[in-house]
Amino acid sequence: MTTLQDLTPNFRTIRLLLAREKSHPEGDREEGYDVLAPLTDEGRLNADEWKSHNGFCRVRRFRTGEDDLIGRLRRKPGGQWYFDYAEGDRDDEVGFHLGDERFVTGEYVSITRNGAMHTYQVARVERP
């Protein structure tokens, strides 16, 4: 049985924090995601390794005043990445071109939650 320690060296823990937006002019360090996923040398999501190890690709959404949501990093046919928390698609959070984005500290990514797009900054990327 494969364990977290057995994963390829390309797996990273990625911390995303809410960037500045109208309702949060300074951003919010208490709202974001922790994602466990394989990355390429350029810092992009590695679809091939994800396919082989997708059961390990996790996401944790955290927000002040709410319980954390634990889910999985998934990929739709056609390549669109999303966060899946429960059966069905009502709770899915879809990444905007996540396959093209670089998960490198300081970069930005966008995620649609409840029909609204929010921008997050990559706060850190490290080995699990």
ABEGO torsion letter per residue (X at the ends): XBBAAABBAABBBBBBBBBBBAABAAEBAABEBBBBBBBBAAGBBBAAAAAAAAAABBBBBBBBGBBBBBBBBBBBBGGBBBBBABBEAAABBBBBGAAABBBBBGBBBBBBBGGBBBBBBBABBBBX
